[in-house]
């Protein structure tokens, strides 16, 4: 029983973290379009976007680590490309936006953000599915248990 | 039927029958008048559409017989390309290549080796001096006066426009005119190209048309450009930019797109409204600005309205254009008093230059001045006002946490505290006498310590910023070492082995964001940093990191490596005096507006980009050039004309807010031919050089070289495709007339010290020098970067130009060689002693002519400074005329502050000259003829590869 609840909680956490990253990405994209419309200045934009980089990378790492520890190989594998990409950016020192060259880099940054958005969206539904599946399975077992008890 | 032949110049005889008959009976290189005739498309004469102007250069034959085979290619067979990592395809197989030129052109190769027929900029005396001052003369008239009126919205020719004199010739920035504009033809004064010019004088109507052109689409703007030196261009009267004050009406601008009113707007409704030529919105004219229209539909006061007649105007901005009251001119001098700076004499030079310049700083009672010195600690100087003001020293020993002791006395009104400032500058020299510190360092252990420790440059800059952050203004920093203590330390990341590897480009970028961040903070406080670095020989100062301070705050940057006051002092002094004495604008913003559908894609220059089309410039002056690359927002640009308007809003040193507006109107065309015909090679080279900087800091040199060459190959392929079947079979190199020298300029850029191993070796380039050269390039104006792409060689005697080739220089006596960032006077082996004596003084000439040569000849730069210090009167003197020419060249290079040296033939210093001769063979570099041949081969390969892909 507790195993089931643990699993549901696990997926809930994974799902929540992914939703958070998804939200951060949407927020970043909104900021980019604000910058293009001149509603925000590049210095502020870079401060805000750069503030989101570390949480996102950590969240990504945490999700992957959790999946790996629970032995969900497929889900962990899906996370590998973006982890690799994040790692490369970090090692190259390119993970932060530079407010002096942001306008040159903006099209690229937007594209990156969109690709990541797509990825997170996919993972979001994937985790959602796993969570619902988990809940349904737990419910079924609960039902069978309950039925059995009632039957007794 | 004879295929229509490219109507242009054909170089290289017998490569094809078409080539021969063009060349016959004509001088190999047509002079300016011959060129116009040869091009032969004056307005009115119809040209069949296929027979577009082009120049056919029979380069295919050059490879077969290399001129006097250089030692590196024994036997003329397969050429070993040892460490030249970017062999152009097919080059190595010169003997038996896959794309061998046909036999008859190989035969012709021998004849074509006469390299004097290759395309070059005009080299007569007038053209060369024009080139020095303003870049190549661009004959838009010949290149663009197209007879097919439809391409320009029917705006051409006397028949179409009754108001235009019949002999009207379009020129740069005035390729089109429309009678509906508010300005009558006779009064129109277009924007001068040295203020603003576009890379093409016609604008492609859509991204698809633009893609068939292949070269950048950009505006090169030098908003406050000085008038070109009159000594170079004769008595060309350059009219000042008119200043317009709208008074109560306020600055007249479009309501929607904020475009300033200009000569190309349409005034309607009896003078009550005007139609914006950028967004087509109909705007009301305020009653204060109203004037009725005359019978021709012109405003009756049009003669008194320069803003409606001139391409360049300056508006007086009312208080709506101020966020705060106009700032006073603020100057803070940050001087290095460390051992290295004192010993090399940099401090003395700096202090004396500043002292001389105090008189030329704006003197209207508002100017504020502060002085800071630093070594291992930061020192402020309190400067009390009044006659008896005695400067007080305030030391901040803790360089990790700089604070401002007493703000009110440190940044003082220059007029009030002038005696104290003068005393302080005298005292600085007493406190740090160059003699004592250089004589015996054992008596000054602290000085030795400082020499090894470097200084607290970062802390000093931070301290100076605290001083001026509420004012804004100019921070002039003279420093001899890298910040090694205190705030914003930089480590020694120099790596000699990184030279020409992938690691090098990392070294050319700022190490860490710290100085960038600081620069952005400074920009927001309207503080600009002018950085003069005077490191001792061999010291690494991390130019790449420090220069971001100047780059993002719109400041000046000069790196004098191995500084020695006797040799480099005058140059530093020239640069400082120029910086402090030229007109400086404060708290400026720059914006470029263009018609609907066009947007600004990228910017180059020294600024901070504040929004998609707005550049923030804490300081702006006459020596700053900005490049705006344009792109398409929509797939198509509608209308007949494109209007590009640059606006610079700034505070003059007199405390007035001004808007400098340059407006350029281009015809919109859907024919790529027009783009090739109307290209402005000066602006194009400028943009390509700016793109080269980005290549250099993001790729390794070999791939940067490839990218630069690919660009021109790409353009030539597109041109060939455009010419269609007529040219497809030609083995000649077909060059558009307006861009006939572009391959030469590309070769020059590839062979410059930033990309060529040869040239860099000769110039003893280190990472610092390279980073500094890139910074200088970033700020280069049109003529400077033209000289960078192809050095100007001028015979001093008569101003005659020479090709950049050692062969051409032989026996020419005294030749001035100017590559934009360095000016050399080359003295031939067999120079007439009287000529040399006339140029330099008697004793110097004796030293130079001494036989045998002295074991320690005076350094070339020292001789150059001696030359500059000689008198410039009377004019009748032959030597004076030559010296005036040197000074005039220097006056055209205020944006680069070049060094001047005298180099004698057959001395080791001459290697620098050899490296500049871009037409000659280098140890690992192609000569001009060979380069053209490889370009031609790459074009052929692309065309063959392209035809198969095009069939898909």
Interface residues (C-beta under 8 A of the other chain):
Chain A: X35 X36 X38 X41 X42 X43 X96 X98 X99 X100 X102 X103 X104
Chain B: X513 X516 X519 X520 X524 X548 X552 X602 X603 X608 X609 X610 X611 X612 X614
